[in-house]
Amino acid sequence: MRPKTLERQEQILLSLKNLDYLTVKQIQILHGLGFRNTYRILDQMEPYLNHFYDGQKIYYLSKEGREKINCSTIRTKIITAKHYLMRNDLYIQLNQPKDWKNEVKLISGEGTKAEIVVIPDARFIRNGKYHIIEIDNQQKMKKNKVKIDKYRRFIERNSFKGMPKIIWVTTTPYRRDSLLELCEGLDVDVFLDTDIN
């Protein structure tokens, strides 16, 4: 196999390591591939990939794929794949921020009684400003409110060194409006999943 082909395959495996689950379309966009070329490459990579169908083909790393790129996170077929795919669509829409990190625990007041812990779906820093990503696929709005209240307490403690931008992706206009209301006073954007894919 040509070195360029091997490098491309490794880059796709690394994308799956970082983003967990990807559709064919997402792989195409992330790696600047044409439709037919994407399928040809994915067929060649069969030993390193697993996939399942949830309205479309969704890929994740097989045992061999994890070993090839030294990935310790095991992914399997799941019914919550849409959550990951929505997050990936936003990552692509935001031009793939270099310091994008998924599900990194944020702690304020560590070791104190008033410790606050929150785990956003993703976060990155752009122009010195924190950007917090939250994906609202089927979450109960009551749980969203609890998370928003934690962010408010974080901000009050100045744990972000300034006001972060909180970016939500949700599924319906009703949910978008509810999130906007709950986030009143915060620097927030709320997108529908149909706006970003």
Secondary structure, DSSP 4 states (H G I P E B T S, - for coil): --HHHHHHHHHHHHHHHHHS-EEHHHHHHHHT--HHHHHHHHHHTGGGEEEEESSSEEEEE-HHHHHHHT--------TTHHHHHHHHHHHHHTT--TT-EES--EEESTTSTT-EEE--SEEEEETTEEEEEEE-SS--HHHHHHHHHHHHHHHHTTTTSSPPEEEEEESSHHHHHHHHHHTTTSEEEEEEHHHH-
